[in-house]
Structure formats: structure tokens, C-alpha cells
Amino acid sequence: MVGRRAYDLMYRTWAPWEGGPRSELVRLVTSGRIPPGRAIDLGCGSGANSIFLAAHGFDVTGVDYSPVGLEKARRATPPSLSVSWLVGDLTAASIPAVSGTFDLLVDYSVLDDLRGPARDAMAATVLRLSHPGSVFVLWCFYDEIPWWKRRGGRFPGLAVGEEQRLFGSSFDIERLPEPAAGSGFACFVMTRA
């Protein structure tokens, strides 16, 4: 996992993942598949997904461990919207100021950046913050990433089936058709049983 200082530096200069809300999340919300409710954006960064959810009627908490990313998120939030921006470690046993469970949990490429016990600890956080019927949207680097493999390495995304190991005992798991299998990416919609 990249350290906090590296993330802070990227948020000060250029973070390649920044942009608008992610297309999969937009489709799930605007189609009505995921109705408004209490949402938490795990690793919210500069806040695009959180702000989108707030604009669509969700009560949103955005958590990140980069104070620089969170400051960008605060500045980007329109005055008409309310989002709770919190510094927190998603692998810790608790996140200060976060209580209860959420109807929607969103992770765009945090879990897949963690290794070993940290990955299991974040999965425990997802379980702790969800209740029966909660939806967890997980976008991740998945399996062998073709462009990374050509460079001679293996990117440490989720291995095929790891989503089942981490969440299968508590969530019904659906892989969305996009991003396509073989692309090196995946988006899962998981519903807590």
C-alpha cells in the first residue's frame, strides 16, 4: 500500500484517479437500483462519489486517511449539499465519529491496494458498517492486469475469487458486466444477507 505522505503529495499535484463520479455508481443510482439512504464512501479521496451521492438524496459520510484529499473534497462540495468528511483508517477496529451501519458502502480501489491482514481488516470494517440489506459497491483491480503484466510485474489487485473469501459468507455477490472480464478491473455489487 502506498503511504499517507504519497497520497497527500498526489492530491496536492495530480492523482490519476480524480475526476467525476464513477460511471458504475452513477448508473446504479440513476437507474433506481440503489435508492437514497445512509451512505459511506470508503477512501473517498477528493470526494467526487460522495458529492454525487449527496446530490442524489443520500446522507453521506466520506472517509479517507489523506487530510489533503479531504480538504479538496470539502472545497469541492457545493454549499447546498452536506457531506460529513472524516479522517480515518479503514483497517482500524473503529473509525472516530462513525457510528451505526449504512445502507450503501462504496469502495473504489482501496481494498485492492491493501495487503495481507490489512485487507482482512478492511473487510471486517465493511461487515461492521453494514446491516442486512446493505449494498456494498466494490470497484477493484482484479486478477492479472494485462498492461501491468506486459511490464513484467503483477499488480496486487484482488485475485479471482478473493471477493468470495472476504465477503461470500455475509454478502450475495454480483459482478457487473462492466468493466469486462479480462480487462484487469471488476465492479461488484454485494448485498448483505
C-alpha positions in Angstrom: 0.0 0.0 0.0 1.2 3.5 -0.8 1.8 5.6 2.3 -0.2 8.6 3.5 2.5 11.0 2.5 2.5 9.7 -1.1 -1.3 10.1 -1.2 -1.1 13.6 0.2 1.5 14.5 -2.4 -0.6 13.1 -5.2 -3.7 15.1 -4.0 -1.5 18.2 -4.0 -0.2 17.7 -7.5 -2.0 15.1 -9.6 -3.9 12.0 -8.6 -4.7 9.9 -11.7 -8.0 8.6 -10.3 -9.5 12.0 -9.8 -12.4 13.1 -11.9 -16.2 12.9 -11.7 -18.3 10.3 -10.0 -17.6 6.7 -11.3 -19.8 5.5 -14.1 -20.9 2.3 -12.5 -22.1 4.1 -9.4 -23.9 6.7 -11.4 -25.8 4.0 -13.4 -26.7 2.1 -10.2 -28.1 5.3 -8.5 -29.8 7.0 -11.5 -31.4 3.7 -12.6 -33.0 3.5 -9.1 -31.3 0.2 -8.4 -29.7 1.8 -5.3 -32.2 4.1 -3.6 -31.2 7.0 -1.4 -30.3 6.2 2.2 -27.3 6.5 4.6 -24.1 6.0 2.6 -20.4 5.8 3.4 -17.6 6.3 0.8 -14.6 4.3 2.0 -11.5 6.0 0.8 -13.4 9.0 -0.6 -10.3 11.0 -1.7 -11.3 14.3 -3.2 -15.0 13.4 -2.9 -16.5 13.0 -6.4 -18.6 9.9 -5.5 -19.6 11.3 -2.1 -20.7 14.6 -3.6 -22.7 12.8 -6.4 -24.5 10.7 -3.8 -25.3 13.7 -1.6 -26.7 15.4 -4.7 -29.0 12.4 -5.3 -30.5 12.4 -1.8 -28.1 10.3 0.2 -26.9 11.1 3.7 -23.2 10.7 3.1 -20.1 10.2 5.1 -16.8 10.3 3.3 -13.8 8.7 5.0 -10.2 8.9 3.9 -6.8 8.9 5.6 -5.4 11.7 3.5 -6.2 15.1 5.0 -5.2 16.7 1.8 -7.7 14.7 -0.2 -10.4 15.5 2.3 -9.6 19.2 2.2 -10.1 19.1 -1.6 -13.4 17.3 -1.0 -14.6 20.0 1.4 -13.7 22.8 -1.1 -15.5 20.9 -3.9 -18.7 20.4 -2.0 -21.4 22.8 -3.1 -22.9 24.9 -0.3 -26.3 23.4 -0.9 -25.0 19.9 0.0 -24.0 18.3 3.2 -21.3 15.6 3.5 -19.5 14.6 6.7 -15.8 14.4 5.8 -13.7 12.4 8.2 -10.1 11.3 8.5 -10.0 7.6 9.3 -8.1 4.3 8.9 -10.3 1.8 7.2 -8.3 -1.1 8.7 -8.8 0.0 12.3 -11.2 -1.6 14.7 -13.3 1.7 14.7 -13.3 5.0 12.8 -13.7 8.0 15.1 -17.1 9.8 14.6 -18.5 6.9 12.5 -21.3 5.0 14.2 -24.1 2.7 13.2 -24.5 1.0 9.9 -25.0 2.2 6.4 -27.4 1.3 3.6 -24.7 1.9 0.9 -21.0 1.3 1.2 -18.7 2.4 -1.7 -15.1 1.4 -2.3 -13.3 2.5 -5.4 -9.9 0.8 -5.3 -9.0 1.0 -1.6 -9.4 -2.7 -0.6 -7.3 -3.9 -3.6 -4.4 -1.5 -2.5 -4.1 -3.3 0.8 -2.1 -6.4 1.5 -2.5 -9.4 3.8 -4.0 -8.7 7.2 -4.9 -5.1 6.2 -7.2 -6.5 3.5 -8.9 -8.7 6.0 -9.2 -5.8 8.5 -10.9 -3.6 5.9 -13.3 -6.4 5.0 -14.1 -6.6 8.8 -14.8 -2.8 8.6 -17.3 -3.3 5.7 -19.0 -6.1 7.7 -19.2 -3.9 10.9 -20.6 -0.9 9.0 -23.3 -2.9 7.1 -26.6 -4.5 8.1 -28.9 -7.0 6.3 -29.9 -5.4 3.0 -26.9 -3.0 2.8 -25.3 -2.7 -0.6 -21.6 -2.7 -1.0 -20.2 -1.4 -4.3 -16.6 -2.5 -4.8 -14.5 -1.5 -7.8 -11.1 -3.0 -8.0 -8.1 -4.0 -9.9 -8.8 -7.7 -10.5 -6.7 -10.7 -11.4 -3.9 -10.2 -13.9 -3.9 -6.7 -15.2 -2.8 -7.1 -18.9 -0.9 -3.8 -19.2 0.9 -4.3 -15.9 1.9 -7.9 -16.7 3.4 -6.8 -20.0 5.7 -4.5 -18.0 7.0 -7.6 -16.1 5.1 -7.4 -12.9 1.9 -8.5 -11.2 -0.3 -5.7 -9.8 -1.6 -6.7 -6.4 -5.3 -6.3 -7.2 -7.8 -8.8 -5.9 -7.2 -12.4 -7.0 -10.1 -14.2 -8.8 -12.4 -15.5 -6.0 -10.9 -13.3 -3.3 -14.2 -11.4 -3.1 -15.9 -14.7 -2.2 -13.2 -15.3 0.5 -13.6 -11.9 2.0 -17.4 -11.4 1.7 -19.1 -14.5 0.5 -20.3 -15.7 3.9 -22.2 -12.4 4.5 -23.0 -11.0 1.1 -24.7 -12.1 -2.1 -22.1 -11.1 -4.7 -22.8 -10.0 -8.3 -20.1 -9.0 -10.8 -21.3 -6.2 -13.1 -20.7 -6.8 -16.8 -18.6 -3.6 -17.0 -15.6 -3.5 -16.6 -15.4 -6.6 -18.7 -13.8 -9.8 -17.6 -10.2 -9.9 -18.8 -9.8 -6.1 -18.5 -7.9 -6.3 -15.2 -10.7 -4.5 -13.4 -14.0 -5.5 -11.9 -17.0 -3.9 -10.2 -19.0 -6.0 -7.7 -22.4 -5.2 -6.2 -22.8 -7.1 -2.9 -26.0 -7.2 -0.9 -25.7 -8.2 2.8 -27.7 -11.3 3.6 
